[in-house]
Amino acid sequence: MGKEKNPRRVADNEAMAKLRMLRTSPQKLNLVAAMIRGKKVDKALTDLTFSQKRIAEDVRKCLQSAIANAENNHNLDVDELIVAEAYVGKNLVMKRGRPRARGRFGALRKPFSELTIKVRQIEEQA
């Protein structure tokens, strides 16, 4: 007599992880997300590990979370996973400022982003 189960937001052969409140601009985060789109997960993890971008560490953690969700919650094979989608969204913007010359005020915007990664299991062709 309880509530009905929520329907899945992704397909049966997919898993997802979402990371919110990342302290970087969406434009910078999208550069790193574009680096892993469409790749196999082990290659994407390697690329993120050796990337020079500061935010690549957080993207790697989100990808590992999506892989863990696929393995533990949806019983998918980790060796056959690819990064199906990796997209970036805007979040809040902290507004700060600093005094400028002649009594003016220089606005500083400190943006936050969010990242969604979906991994999909594909059957390898033999």
C-alpha atoms as an extended CHARMM CRD file, in Angstrom:
* protein
*
       126  EXT
         1         1  MET       CA              0.0000000000        0.0000000000        0.0000000000  PROA      1               0.0000000000
         2         2  GLY       CA              3.0130000000        2.2710000000       -0.3550000000  PROA      2               0.0000000000
         3         3  LYS       CA              4.0310000000        4.5630000000       -3.1480000000  PROA      3               0.0000000000
         4         4  GLU       CA              4.6830000000        3.1860000000       -6.6050000000  PROA      4               0.0000000000
         5         5  LYS       CA              8.2780000000        2.9200000000       -7.6820000000  PROA      5               0.0000000000
         6         6  ASN       CA              9.5870000000        5.8300000000       -9.7430000000  PROA      6               0.0000000000
         7         7  PRO       CA             10.2300000000        5.0060000000      -13.4020000000  PROA      7               0.0000000000
         8         8  ARG       CA             13.8690000000        4.8810000000      -14.5040000000  PROA      8               0.0000000000
         9         9  ARG       CA             15.2210000000        8.0480000000      -16.0720000000  PROA      9               0.0000000000
        10        10  VAL       CA             17.6470000000        6.1340000000      -18.2890000000  PROA      10              0.0000000000
        11        11  ALA       CA             17.3550000000        3.0410000000      -20.4870000000  PROA      11              0.0000000000
        12        12  ASP       CA             17.9310000000       -0.5010000000      -19.2320000000  PROA      12              0.0000000000
        13        13  ASN       CA             21.4830000000       -0.6130000000      -20.6130000000  PROA      13              0.0000000000
        14        14  GLU       CA             22.4660000000        2.7950000000      -19.1690000000  PROA      14              0.0000000000
        15        15  ALA       CA             23.5430000000        4.2860000000      -15.8530000000  PROA      15              0.0000000000
        16        16  MET       CA             23.9710000000        7.8830000000      -14.8020000000  PROA      16              0.0000000000
        17        17  ALA       CA             25.8080000000       10.0610000000      -12.2860000000  PROA      17              0.0000000000
        18        18  LYS       CA             25.3140000000       13.7520000000      -11.6420000000  PROA      18              0.0000000000
        19        19  LEU       CA             27.6630000000       16.1820000000       -9.9350000000  PROA      19              0.0000000000
        20        20  ARG       CA             26.3520000000       19.5390000000       -8.7720000000  PROA      20              0.0000000000
        21        21  MET       CA             27.9550000000       22.7450000000       -7.4710000000  PROA      21              0.0000000000
        22        22  LEU       CA             31.2890000000       22.3820000000       -9.2580000000  PROA      22              0.0000000000
        23        23  ARG       CA             33.2460000000       25.5860000000       -8.7390000000  PROA      23              0.0000000000
        24        24  THR       CA             34.2060000000       26.2710000000      -12.3430000000  PROA      24              0.0000000000
        25        25  SER       CA             32.5930000000       27.9120000000      -15.3370000000  PROA      25              0.0000000000
        26        26  PRO       CA             30.4570000000       25.7260000000      -17.6230000000  PROA      26              0.0000000000
        27        27  GLN       CA             32.6630000000       26.6630000000      -20.5650000000  PROA      27              0.0000000000
        28        28  LYS       CA             35.8170000000       25.2960000000      -18.9050000000  PROA      28              0.0000000000
        29        29  LEU       CA             34.0050000000       22.1860000000      -17.6890000000  PROA      29              0.0000000000
        30        30  ASN       CA             32.6320000000       21.5060000000      -21.1680000000  PROA      30              0.0000000000
        31        31  LEU       CA             36.1860000000       21.3310000000      -22.5540000000  PROA      31              0.0000000000
        32        32  VAL       CA             36.9160000000       18.4140000000      -20.2260000000  PROA      32              0.0000000000
        33        33  ALA       CA             33.5180000000       16.7670000000      -20.8300000000  PROA      33              0.0000000000
        34        34  ALA       CA             34.0730000000       16.9120000000      -24.5920000000  PROA      34              0.0000000000
        35        35  MET       CA             37.3660000000       15.1020000000      -24.0920000000  PROA      35              0.0000000000
        36        36  ILE       CA             35.6110000000       11.9130000000      -22.8740000000  PROA      36              0.0000000000
        37        37  ARG       CA             32.3750000000       11.8410000000      -24.9070000000  PROA      37              0.0000000000
        38        38  GLY       CA             31.9590000000        8.6280000000      -26.8910000000  PROA      38              0.0000000000
        39        39  LYS       CA             35.0620000000        6.9120000000      -25.4860000000  PROA      39              0.0000000000
        40        40  LYS       CA             35.3040000000        3.6000000000      -23.6890000000  PROA      40              0.0000000000
        41        41  VAL       CA             35.3250000000        4.1740000000      -19.9360000000  PROA      41              0.0000000000
        42        42  ASP       CA             38.8340000000        2.8230000000      -19.3090000000  PROA      42              0.0000000000
        43        43  LYS       CA             40.2870000000        5.1360000000      -21.9790000000  PROA      43              0.0000000000
        44        44  ALA       CA             38.2590000000        8.0690000000      -20.6090000000  PROA      44              0.0000000000
        45        45  LEU       CA             39.5350000000        7.4190000000      -17.0650000000  PROA      45              0.0000000000
        46        46  THR       CA             43.1170000000        7.3410000000      -18.3470000000  PROA      46              0.0000000000
        47        47  ASP       CA             42.6580000000       10.6220000000      -20.2170000000  PROA      47              0.0000000000
        48        48  LEU       CA             41.1740000000       12.3040000000      -17.1500000000  PROA      48              0.0000000000
        49        49  THR       CA             43.9090000000       10.9930000000      -14.8560000000  PROA      49              0.0000000000
        50        50  PHE       CA             46.6560000000       12.5640000000      -16.9600000000  PROA      50              0.0000000000
        51        51  SER       CA             44.8270000000       15.7490000000      -17.9340000000  PROA      51              0.0000000000
        52        52  GLN       CA             46.3740000000       19.0710000000      -16.9250000000  PROA      52              0.0000000000
        53        53  LYS       CA             42.9870000000       20.6870000000      -16.2130000000  PROA      53              0.0000000000
        54        54  ARG       CA             42.1670000000       21.2770000000      -12.5350000000  PROA      54              0.0000000000
        55        55  ILE       CA             38.5380000000       20.1720000000      -12.8750000000  PROA      55              0.0000000000
        56        56  ALA       CA             39.4910000000       16.8400000000      -14.5380000000  PROA      56              0.0000000000
        57        57  GLU       CA             39.8470000000       15.2230000000      -11.0840000000  PROA      57              0.0000000000
        58        58  ASP       CA             36.1900000000       15.9700000000      -10.2500000000  PROA      58              0.0000000000
        59        59  VAL       CA             35.0420000000       14.7570000000      -13.6760000000  PROA      59              0.0000000000
        60        60  ARG       CA             36.9800000000       11.5220000000      -13.1070000000  PROA      60              0.0000000000
        61        61  LYS       CA             35.2260000000       10.9980000000       -9.7680000000  PROA      61              0.0000000000
        62        62  CYS       CA             31.8330000000       11.5310000000      -11.4150000000  PROA      62              0.0000000000
        63        63  LEU       CA             32.7100000000        9.0210000000      -14.1570000000  PROA      63              0.0000000000
        64        64  GLN       CA             33.8050000000        6.4800000000      -11.5480000000  PROA      64              0.0000000000
        65        65  SER       CA             30.4820000000        7.0060000000       -9.7730000000  PROA      65              0.0000000000
        66        66  ALA       CA             28.5810000000        6.3490000000      -13.0050000000  PROA      66              0.0000000000
        67        67  ILE       CA             30.6140000000        3.1750000000      -13.5580000000  PROA      67              0.0000000000
        68        68  ALA       CA             29.8960000000        2.0140000000       -9.9900000000  PROA      68              0.0000000000
        69        69  ASN       CA             26.1820000000        2.7300000000      -10.4740000000  PROA      69              0.0000000000
        70        70  ALA       CA             26.2050000000        0.6640000000      -13.6740000000  PROA      70              0.0000000000
        71        71  GLU       CA             27.9460000000       -2.2430000000      -12.0050000000  PROA      71              0.0000000000
        72        72  ASN       CA             26.1920000000       -2.3380000000       -8.6290000000  PROA      72              0.0000000000
        73        73  ASN       CA             22.6970000000       -0.9870000000       -9.3080000000  PROA      73              0.0000000000
        74        74  HSD       CA             22.0460000000       -2.1070000000      -12.8860000000  PROA      74              0.0000000000
        75        75  ASN       CA             24.2610000000       -5.2110000000      -13.2620000000  PROA      75              0.0000000000
        76        76  LEU       CA             26.0370000000       -3.9550000000      -16.3790000000  PROA      76              0.0000000000
        77        77  ASP       CA             29.4170000000       -5.2440000000      -17.5650000000  PROA      77              0.0000000000
        78        78  VAL       CA             32.1210000000       -2.6570000000      -16.8800000000  PROA      78              0.0000000000
        79        79  ASP       CA             34.3210000000       -3.8140000000      -19.7820000000  PROA      79              0.0000000000
        80        80  GLU       CA             31.6060000000       -2.9840000000      -22.3360000000  PROA      80              0.0000000000
        81        81  LEU       CA             30.7420000000        0.5240000000      -21.0960000000  PROA      81              0.0000000000
        82        82  ILE       CA             31.1730000000        3.6960000000      -23.1320000000  PROA      82              0.0000000000
        83        83  VAL       CA             30.5400000000        7.3170000000      -22.1460000000  PROA      83              0.0000000000
        84        84  ALA       CA             27.2600000000        7.8510000000      -24.0100000000  PROA      84              0.0000000000
        85        85  GLU       CA             26.6350000000       11.4130000000      -22.8340000000  PROA      85              0.0000000000
        86        86  ALA       CA             28.5600000000       13.9740000000      -20.8250000000  PROA      86              0.0000000000
        87        87  TYR       CA             26.8470000000       17.3200000000      -20.6440000000  PROA      87              0.0000000000
        88        88  VAL       CA             27.2490000000       20.4600000000      -18.6090000000  PROA      88              0.0000000000
        89        89  GLY       CA             24.7150000000       22.8330000000      -17.0880000000  PROA      89              0.0000000000
        90        90  LYS       CA             24.8310000000       26.1600000000      -15.3410000000  PROA      90              0.0000000000
        91        91  ASN       CA             24.3000000000       26.5140000000      -11.6260000000  PROA      91              0.0000000000
        92        92  LEU       CA             24.3200000000       29.5530000000       -9.3650000000  PROA      92              0.0000000000
        93        93  VAL       CA             26.7140000000       32.4740000000       -9.7250000000  PROA      93              0.0000000000
        94        94  MET       CA             28.3080000000       34.0750000000       -6.6740000000  PROA      94              0.0000000000
        95        95  LYS       CA             28.4820000000       37.8010000000       -7.1220000000  PROA      95              0.0000000000
        96        96  ARG       CA             31.5310000000       39.4430000000       -5.6170000000  PROA      96              0.0000000000
        97        97  GLY       CA             33.2750000000       42.7030000000       -6.2780000000  PROA      97              0.0000000000
        98        98  ARG       CA             36.2670000000       44.8510000000       -5.6610000000  PROA      98              0.0000000000
        99        99  PRO       CA             36.6750000000       48.5940000000       -5.4060000000  PROA      99              0.0000000000
       100       100  ARG       CA             37.9630000000       50.3520000000       -8.4950000000  PROA      100             0.0000000000
       101       101  ALA       CA             39.2220000000       53.8320000000       -9.1950000000  PROA      101             0.0000000000
       102       102  ARG       CA             37.0900000000       56.9770000000       -8.7040000000  PROA      102             0.0000000000
       103       103  GLY       CA             34.6190000000       55.2720000000       -6.3620000000  PROA      103             0.0000000000
       104       104  ARG       CA             33.4520000000       52.6780000000       -8.8370000000  PROA      104             0.0000000000
       105       105  PHE       CA             32.7600000000       49.0190000000       -8.1990000000  PROA      105             0.0000000000
       106       106  GLY       CA             34.1900000000       46.1870000000      -10.2890000000  PROA      106             0.0000000000
       107       107  ALA       CA             31.8480000000       43.1850000000      -10.4200000000  PROA      107             0.0000000000
       108       108  LEU       CA             33.3280000000       39.6880000000      -10.1620000000  PROA      108             0.0000000000
       109       109  ARG       CA             31.1980000000       36.7070000000      -11.1280000000  PROA      109             0.0000000000
       110       110  LYS       CA             32.1440000000       33.3150000000       -9.7080000000  PROA      110             0.0000000000
       111       111  PRO       CA             30.1090000000       30.6910000000      -11.5940000000  PROA      111             0.0000000000
       112       112  PHE       CA             29.2140000000       27.1650000000      -10.5450000000  PROA      112             0.0000000000
       113       113  SER       CA             28.3960000000       24.2880000000      -12.9050000000  PROA      113             0.0000000000
       114       114  GLU       CA             26.8520000000       20.8550000000      -12.8770000000  PROA      114             0.0000000000
       115       115  LEU       CA             27.8850000000       17.7670000000      -14.8090000000  PROA      115             0.0000000000
       116       116  THR       CA             25.8360000000       14.7600000000      -15.9010000000  PROA      116             0.0000000000
       117       117  ILE       CA             27.5170000000       11.6170000000      -17.2190000000  PROA      117             0.0000000000
       118       118  LYS       CA             25.6340000000        8.6760000000      -18.7450000000  PROA      118             0.0000000000
       119       119  VAL       CA             27.3860000000        5.4140000000      -19.5130000000  PROA      119             0.0000000000
       120       120  ARG       CA             25.9150000000        2.8030000000      -21.8560000000  PROA      120             0.0000000000
       121       121  GLN       CA             26.6930000000       -0.8790000000      -22.2800000000  PROA      121             0.0000000000
       122       122  ILE       CA             27.4140000000       -1.8880000000      -25.8410000000  PROA      122             0.0000000000
       123       123  GLU       CA             27.8380000000       -5.4260000000      -27.1230000000  PROA      123             0.0000000000
       124       124  GLU       CA             31.2380000000       -5.8750000000      -28.7000000000  PROA      124             0.0000000000
       125       125  GLN       CA             31.2320000000       -7.2910000000      -32.2230000000  PROA      125             0.0000000000
       126       126  ALA       CA             33.1960000000      -10.5300000000      -32.4090000000  PROA      126             0.0000000000
